[in-house]
Amino acid sequence: MDTTMNREHAHSSKTHNPLDKTAAGAHQTVDRIAEAASPAIERMAAGAHHAVDKVVSVTAPAAGWVESKARKLNESRVKAVEGSKKYVRNYPFATVAAAIAIGVLVSFFAKGRPE
């Protein structure tokens, strides 16, 4: 590893006392452990990338289906609102009478039976 060479060179001029030698040894040990762990970490990262890719490939069709259904639902809502507006314009008195009748029924059922 490139950092190992730099640390060894940096510490070689300072290794005249035991603390510096111990620190240099610790750095070398850490570098060896990092080099040994690197392939395992790379395999884990590749596995994680594969898992993410698989999740995306499975969920993408479902997301497309949901988007299509949402678009159709919105189109149906727009058609219903437009149809209601047209009915109210064509039959204003019948619409008001129906609204009053519905209000009376809701009020009757909301009050419930007297005890």
Secondary structure, 3 states (H helix, E strand, C coil): CHHHHHHHHHHHCCCCCHHHHHHHHHHHHHHHHHHHHHHHHHHHHHHHHHHHHHHHHHHHHHHHHHHHHHHHHHHHHHHHHHHHHHHHHHCHHHHHHHHHHHHHHHHHHHHCCCC
